[in-house]
């Protein structure tokens, strides 16, 4: 819901898993949210970041590492070249 100024005023906004697009319920305690910061060519943090949320379903299956690698590769933050 938005107010007259166009700001979102809902008390709760559910998160979605970045890997599966499943909704992450409020009571799920095994879900994690990661902020991956961007750095410049000197390795200094630029103040920008990407946010990834992983549901407990993915973590319990042991696929969170592979899913995070795939998401980082899609954003261009990770390469698989030698």
C-alpha positions, 0 to 999 in steps of 0.5 A: 500500500502506498501513501499520498507521497508514493512511499510504501507504508506496509508493515511487512513486505515478504521476501522472495528467494533469489534462486527459486522465486518462492516466497519466504515466510516471516517465521522461516528462521533458516532463510538468509539474506546476503549483501554482496558489495561492489569494489573498484579496481583498487579493491575499495568498496564503492557503496553499491551492493547486490542483495540475495535472499536464499530460502531454507528449502535451498539451504536444507538441500545443500544447494545454496552454494551452487545457487549463489554461484549461479546468481553471482555469475548471472550478475557478472560478479563471478567468472568460471575461467581459469 
